[in-house]
Structures are given as structure tokens and as C-alpha cells.
Amino acid sequence: MSIATLFSSGLITLLILIIMAAELIILRDHLRQLPMIATGLGAGASLVMALGASLLGHSWHVIAAFLSISFVFHILEIRQCLRLAKRLPH
């Protein structure tokens, strides 16, 4: 399978999502200490889904929905980082 086929079929997004799921499984023990791992991966996965929707020719509504979900995850990640920063000594 060529790289062009990976992209034109949208399979590249599935490959990326599998790698991200493996990353989450590997890091699951650290989620209590660093909850932004999950929100960061959620934001990234949503962006990958937007890419997949675009590659497969879905409407802009679907792409916008995935981008909006990514934005929500990103805001949650920022909030978690700010909370963590307040708890750390300066």
C-alpha cells in the first residue's frame, strides 16, 4: 500500500488514532498526576478525525464539528494546566 493510498483512503487517520490509543494505554497510570494527557489526546484525536473527514470528502459541517470538539478539549487542557501551575511553587 502506498502513502498516497493511505491518505486518499483516509486510513492514515485510523493508523494515527491507533497510535494515540496505544499512547493512552501506555500513559494510563499517569493520568491521575497529569490529567491533561487525556484532554491533550482528546484534542489531537478530534483534529485527526477532522482530517479524516476532510480526506474522505465529508461536508464542512462534519469537519467543523470535529474541530469544535477539539477546541473544547483544548480549553479543558488549558484549564487543567492553569490549575496545576497554581499548585506548583514558583
Summary of the structure (lengths in Angstrom):
residues: 90
radius of gyration: 15.7
end to end distance: 51.8
largest distance: 51.8
contacts: 223
relative contact order: 0.13
helix: 82%
strand: 0%
